[in-house]
Every structure is written in structure tokens, then in C-alpha cells.
Amino acid sequence: MHPSNLPALAPQMVFIGFFVFFVFFGVIAVLLIVIPFWQIFKKAGFPGALSLIMLIPLGNIIMSFFLAFSEWPALKDKRTTSHGTQDFTSH
């Protein structure tokens, strides 16, 4: 690469730099969102893959309400004890 060609390559180098920056931080952001919600969905008794909806705009709001107000399959198992049926949601 000849030094006289550097000014012509500057816009391409800036584009590549921005691309690498956004891909790197985009992957980190996705991991910081998907991994915790994957665990939350699994512990609630739902498929962990539902956490991928958190990446869709407005999907994160809808899924937050879904988690907050739906009946969790994991809690259905804990409501039945050796003494009979117990409802923890009535308190």
C-alpha cells in the first residue's frame, strides 16, 4: 500500500472500524439480554428459547408482562405438597 493511497482508503477504514465496533458490542449486548432471560424462562417452566423474543422491539415489553402475569408451570408443581393442594397466589 503506497502512502499516497491512504487518504482514498480512509473512509473504508472508518467504516470497517465502526462495523467491528458495533458487531462486537452488539454481540455482547445480545448475550447480556438473552442469557439471563433464558435462565428466567427455564426456571419459570417455559422454554428458554422464548428469551430470543426479548431481542425484538416491543417483544421485550410483551414478554415482561407475560412473565409477570402468566401462571408459571414450574410453580404448578410446587403448589401440590404431601398435605394436599396449596395455593400460594391467594395471599
C-alpha positions in Angstrom: 0.0 0.0 0.0 1.6 3.2 -1.1 1.3 6.2 1.3 -0.4 8.3 -1.4 -3.4 5.9 -1.4 -4.1 6.3 2.3 -6.4 9.3 2.0 -8.5 7.4 -0.5 -8.8 4.4 1.9 -9.7 6.5 5.0 -13.5 6.3 4.6 -13.3 2.5 4.1 -11.1 2.1 7.2 -13.5 4.2 9.2 -16.4 2.1 8.0 -14.6 -1.2 8.9 -13.8 0.3 12.3 -17.4 1.2 13.0 -18.6 -2.2 11.7 -16.2 -4.1 14.0 -17.2 -1.9 17.0 -20.9 -2.3 16.5 -20.7 -6.1 15.8 -18.6 -6.6 18.9 -20.8 -4.6 21.3 -23.9 -5.9 19.6 -22.9 -9.5 20.3 -22.1 -8.5 23.9 -25.5 -6.8 24.3 -27.3 -9.8 22.9 -25.6 -12.1 25.3 -26.3 -9.8 28.2 -30.0 -9.9 27.4 -30.6 -13.4 26.1 -28.6 -15.5 28.7 -30.3 -14.1 31.8 -33.8 -14.3 30.3 -33.1 -17.8 29.1 -32.5 -18.8 32.7 -35.5 -16.9 33.9 -37.8 -18.6 31.4 -36.3 -22.0 32.2 -36.8 -21.5 36.0 -40.3 -20.4 35.4 -41.0 -23.6 33.4 -41.2 -22.1 30.0 -38.9 -22.9 27.0 -35.6 -20.9 27.3 -35.9 -20.1 23.6 -38.6 -17.5 24.5 -35.8 -15.3 25.6 -35.0 -14.6 21.9 -38.2 -12.6 21.7 -36.5 -10.1 24.1 -34.4 -9.0 21.1 -37.5 -7.9 19.1 -38.6 -4.3 19.6 -41.7 -4.3 21.8 -41.2 -8.0 22.3 -39.3 -7.3 25.5 -42.2 -5.4 26.9 -44.7 -8.0 25.9 -42.6 -10.8 27.4 -42.1 -8.9 30.6 -45.8 -8.7 31.1 -46.1 -12.3 30.1 -43.7 -13.3 32.8 -45.3 -11.1 35.4 -48.9 -12.2 34.8 -48.9 -15.7 33.5 -49.1 -18.8 35.6 -45.7 -20.4 35.7 -45.6 -24.1 35.0 -42.7 -24.5 37.5 -44.9 -23.2 40.3 -47.7 -25.6 39.5 -45.5 -28.5 40.7 -44.7 -26.7 43.9 -48.3 -26.0 44.8 -49.0 -29.6 45.5 -47.5 -30.8 48.7 -47.8 -34.0 50.7 -50.5 -32.4 52.7 -52.7 -31.6 49.7 -53.1 -28.7 47.4 -51.9 -25.3 48.4 -52.5 -22.1 46.5 -49.6 -19.6 47.1 -51.2 -16.9 44.8 -54.2 -16.1 47.1 -52.1 -14.2 49.7 
